[in-house]
Amino acid sequence: MSTIAENIAKLGERIREAAQASQRDFSQVGLLAVSKTKPADAIREAHAAGLRDFGENYLQEALSKQAELTDLPLIWHFIGPIQSNKTKAIAEHFDWVHSVDRLKIAQRLSEQRPAHLPPLNICLQVNVSGEASKSGCTPQDLPALAAAVAQLPGLKLRGLMAIPEPTDDYCAQHEAFATVRTLQAALNMPALDTLSMGMSHDLEAAVAEGATWVRIGTALFGARDYGQAAGTATP
């Protein structure tokens, strides 16, 4: 068994145990492999071990890998900050976008989504920790943004995404993820079925609070080498 396959098995067990501990159905939690800075061969290896959903932060790097992997039935998720000049390529080449935090970006994705493709699955990124360095709309701005995005053709609003401030305090992790869950419930939109939250160090707390996608990079592929990443200057 390869290292990547071993890591996927270990992550599956962590997710299963976290789901069981919170009396959730294990099948409701998806493992999104964060493959930024990793080569196409690593994605191919992860797919051979059973994964099909891959998250990328850097557009040019992602497009290059997509071109190498056209023979595989992969589902591509864009999870990085979005610049206006990148929306067309994202709308054309991705199945999900987890990092929409303003209406202008959503409108451009809607307008530029090719008509022959199914609606683009959208998560709204919320800055639950109030960090100046983090992307995401404020909790106060979320209701208006969600209402507007839900009306856009070519998009399907699925839920929320968050990257809380890193902490080793399990209670603080729970509190942050519970805030995301509460914000989504307060929107009172029954069609929302997605909470994209939790990473390698805090996935247990995220699963306990309702995560449906956990975004895992380091625990799956190992430490990242940003010096090898293509296109990292223009996420």
C-alpha positions in Angstrom: 0.0 0.0 0.0 1.4 3.4 -1.0 1.8 6.2 1.6 -1.1 8.2 0.0 -3.3 5.1 0.2 -2.3 4.5 3.8 -3.0 8.1 4.6 -6.5 8.0 3.0 -7.3 4.9 5.0 -6.2 6.6 8.3 -8.2 9.7 7.4 -11.2 7.6 6.7 -10.9 6.0 10.1 -10.6 9.4 11.8 -13.7 10.6 10.0 -15.6 7.4 10.8 -14.7 7.6 14.5 -15.6 11.3 14.7 -19.0 10.7 13.0 -19.8 7.8 15.2 -18.9 9.8 18.3 -21.4 12.5 17.3 -24.0 10.0 16.1 -23.7 11.1 12.5 -23.8 9.0 9.3 -20.2 8.5 8.2 -21.3 8.6 4.5 -22.5 12.2 5.0 -18.9 13.5 5.4 -16.8 13.8 2.2 -13.0 13.9 2.1 -11.9 16.7 -0.2 -8.2 16.2 -1.1 -6.4 19.5 -1.1 -3.9 18.9 -3.8 -2.4 22.4 -4.2 1.4 22.3 -4.8 1.2 18.5 -5.4 1.9 17.0 -8.8 -0.6 15.4 -11.0 0.9 12.0 -10.2 -0.1 12.4 -6.6 -3.6 13.1 -7.6 -3.6 10.1 -9.9 -2.4 8.0 -6.9 -5.1 9.3 -4.6 -7.7 8.6 -7.3 -6.5 5.0 -7.6 -7.0 4.7 -3.8 -10.6 5.8 -4.1 -10.8 9.6 -4.1 -12.4 11.7 -6.8 -12.8 15.2 -5.3 -9.8 17.5 -5.4 -9.4 21.0 -4.1 -7.1 23.6 -5.7 -6.1 27.1 -4.6 -4.0 28.3 -7.5 -5.7 28.6 -10.9 -2.8 28.2 -13.3 -1.5 25.2 -11.3 -4.9 23.6 -11.3 -5.5 24.1 -15.0 -2.2 22.5 -15.8 -3.0 19.4 -13.7 -6.5 19.2 -15.1 -5.0 19.0 -18.6 -2.8 16.1 -17.5 -5.6 14.2 -15.9 -8.4 14.4 -18.5 -8.5 10.6 -18.5 -9.8 10.4 -14.9 -13.4 11.2 -13.8 -12.4 13.8 -11.2 -14.5 16.5 -9.5 -12.6 19.7 -9.2 -13.2 22.2 -6.3 -11.7 25.7 -6.3 -11.0 26.7 -2.7 -8.7 29.7 -2.9 -9.3 33.5 -2.9 -10.8 34.6 -6.2 -9.7 37.6 -8.3 -12.1 39.0 -10.8 -9.8 38.2 -13.8 -9.9 34.5 -12.8 -13.6 33.9 -12.7 -14.1 32.9 -16.4 -11.6 30.1 -16.2 -12.9 29.0 -12.8 -16.5 29.0 -14.2 -15.4 26.9 -17.1 -13.2 24.3 -15.4 -14.5 23.6 -11.9 -17.5 21.8 -10.5 -17.5 23.5 -7.1 -16.3 26.9 -5.7 -16.0 27.0 -1.9 -14.6 30.5 -1.6 -17.2 33.0 -2.8 -17.3 36.0 -0.4 -18.8 38.8 -2.4 -21.6 39.3 -4.9 -19.4 40.6 -7.7 -17.5 37.4 -7.9 -20.7 35.3 -7.8 -22.3 37.4 -10.6 -19.2 36.9 -12.8 -19.2 33.1 -12.2 -22.9 33.0 -13.0 -22.5 35.0 -16.2 -19.4 33.0 -17.3 -20.6 29.5 -16.5 -21.0 27.7 -19.9 -24.6 26.8 -20.7 -23.8 23.2 -21.5 -22.4 22.6 -18.0 -24.6 21.9 -14.9 -24.9 24.7 -12.4 -21.7 25.5 -10.5 -21.9 24.4 -6.9 -21.2 27.4 -4.6 -20.2 27.7 -1.0 -20.1 31.2 0.6 -16.9 31.7 2.7 -17.6 33.3 6.1 -14.8 34.9 8.2 -16.1 33.5 11.5 -12.9 34.5 13.4 -12.7 38.1 12.2 -9.1 37.7 11.1 -8.0 40.6 8.8 -5.7 38.1 6.9 -8.6 35.8 6.0 -11.0 36.0 3.1 -14.7 35.7 3.7 -17.8 37.8 4.2 -18.7 38.9 7.7 -21.5 37.0 9.5 -23.5 40.3 9.4 -23.3 40.5 5.6 -24.0 36.8 5.0 -27.9 36.8 4.8 -28.0 39.5 2.1 -25.2 37.8 0.1 -26.8 34.3 0.4 -30.2 35.7 -0.8 -28.6 37.4 -3.8 -26.4 34.4 -4.8 -29.3 32.0 -4.5 -31.1 33.9 -7.4 -28.2 33.8 -9.9 -28.6 31.5 -12.9 -25.9 29.1 -13.6 -25.1 28.7 -9.9 -26.4 26.4 -7.2 -25.9 27.7 -3.6 -25.0 24.7 -1.5 -23.8 26.1 1.8 -21.0 27.7 3.7 -17.3 27.4 4.0 -15.0 28.6 6.8 -11.4 28.6 7.9 -11.4 29.5 11.6 -8.4 30.8 13.3 -6.1 27.8 14.0 -6.1 26.6 17.6 -5.2 23.4 19.5 -8.1 24.1 21.9 -10.7 21.5 21.1 -13.5 23.5 22.7 -12.5 26.6 20.7 -12.5 24.5 17.6 -16.0 23.3 18.4 -17.2 26.8 19.1 -16.0 28.2 15.7 -17.5 25.3 13.7 -20.8 25.5 15.7 -20.9 29.2 14.7 -20.8 28.3 11.0 -23.5 25.7 11.5 -25.7 28.2 13.3 -25.2 30.8 10.7 -26.3 28.4 8.0 -29.4 27.3 9.9 -30.3 31.0 10.5 -30.4 31.5 6.7 -33.5 29.3 6.7 -32.8 27.9 3.2 -33.8 24.3 3.1 -31.8 23.6 0.0 -28.5 24.3 1.7 -26.8 20.9 2.4 -23.1 21.7 2.7 -20.7 22.8 5.4 -17.2 22.9 4.1 -15.0 23.1 7.2 -12.3 21.3 9.0 -8.7 20.5 8.0 -6.0 18.0 9.0 -5.6 19.4 12.6 -9.3 19.9 13.5 -11.4 17.6 11.4 -12.8 15.8 14.5 -14.4 19.0 15.8 -15.7 20.0 12.4 -17.3 16.6 11.9 -18.9 16.8 15.3 -20.5 20.2 14.3 -21.9 19.0 11.0 -19.1 19.3 8.4 -20.1 17.6 5.1 -16.7 18.3 3.4 -13.4 18.2 5.3 -10.6 19.7 3.3 -7.4 17.7 3.9 -4.0 18.3 2.4 -1.1 17.8 4.8 -2.4 14.6 6.4 -3.1 13.1 3.0 -0.2 14.2 0.8 2.4 15.3 3.3 3.9 18.8 3.9 3.7 21.2 1.0 6.6 22.6 -0.9 5.5 26.0 -2.1 8.7 26.5 -4.0 7.5 23.8 -6.4 4.0 25.1 -6.9 3.1 26.6 -10.3 1.2 29.9 -10.3 1.4 30.5 -6.5 1.9 34.2 -7.0 -1.5 34.7 -8.4 -4.1 32.7 -6.4 
